[in-house]
Amino acid sequence: MRVPIVVLVVAVLTCGAGAAPILFDFGDADPPLPGWNIVFAEFVTGDTITDAVDANGAPTSVDLALSGTRGLNAAGTTASSVYPSFATSDNAFGSIGLHGGYATPNMSVVLSDLDVNLQYRFVFFASRAGVSDNREAQYTVTGADSDVVYLDAANNIDTTVTTAAITPSASGEISVDITAGPNNSNSLQYYYLGVMEVNAVPEPVTLALLCLGGLAAVRRRR
């Protein structure tokens, strides 16, 4: 008896499906909304999140710690089609130059309790409306491996940047270091973090094994 094509298609699609993303909104202490984790950009000390929820509102084991921020900025766009306005209109920010007498040259985000059997792809968004200079940020994401991406927040509405898939450290951590990018032309070199989206993806070998195992099970049930 031949395996129905529709069964094989469903099996392949299931192998390609990933978990719901984890969405973090950095900036103001907005009221909690389903599927979002609000990270308040407290000066220097930042904020922490325990057992962040995914986009479906389901709790995960993932924890977050933010530090090194100068505070929050509420001058982002409200016209984005990528994320809702409550998330795009505010940011955590820092500056290499003195802002209010303080310099915050590096903002840090640390994710812990990640699944060491998965990889994680990061998407970043930031927006600072009403400016005419370049306010590029550099996002360095580091676990067992690393990647660097850049985003200019100046008058940004819909642009995001996405990293390669990052493997957590042996202890289940990935850190994100944010600072001004090389093209930042602002006199104080302001940089921003508005939204961080974290997507878990199986490592290529794991995905292949899962798919092969699923298809083998389908064949055995013929």
C-alpha positions, 0 to 999 in steps of 0.5 A: 500500500502506498503512503498517501501524498497528503500524509507525506506533505503534512509530515514535511510541513510539520518538520518545517514548522517552528515555535512561536516567536518571543517578542520583547518591547523595550522602552516604557512600562506599557500595560502587559498585552497578550503575546508581548513582554514589556521591558522597562528601560530603567536608567543603567539598572534596566529590567528583568523578565522571568519566563517570558511568554511567546507570541501566543501568550504561552510561558517559556523558560526564557529569562531576560536581563537588560542593563546599561541603558540611559533610559527610554525614548518615546519618539519612535514611529506609530506608522509601522506595519511590522509591529504595533504602534505601542511597541514601535513608538518607544525605545531603550536608548544609550549614547557614547557621548554625555547625555544629561551628564552620563555616557552609556556606551554599551547596552546589554541584553542577556537571555538565559535558560535557552534550549541548548539543542536549538538555535535562535534567530534575532530580529531587531527594530528601532525608530527615532522620528524627526531627525536628520542624522544617522543613528545607526546601532550595532547589535552583536549577538553572542552565544557559542557563535556570534553575528553582528547586524546594523540598523539606522533608527533615524525616521525608520518605519518598517526596516528590521535587521535579522541575525544568522541562527545563533547557538546558545552557550553551554549554559544556555545563554545568548547575549546582545551588546548594543552600541553606536554603529560605524555610520552613526553621525550624531554628535552624541552617537545615540543608539536605540533598541525598540523591539527584539523578536527571538525565533527558535529554529532547530539546528540543521542536523536536528531538523533533518533527524526529526524529519527523517524520523517522522517520515519513517514513522509514517512509512511504518504505519502504511 
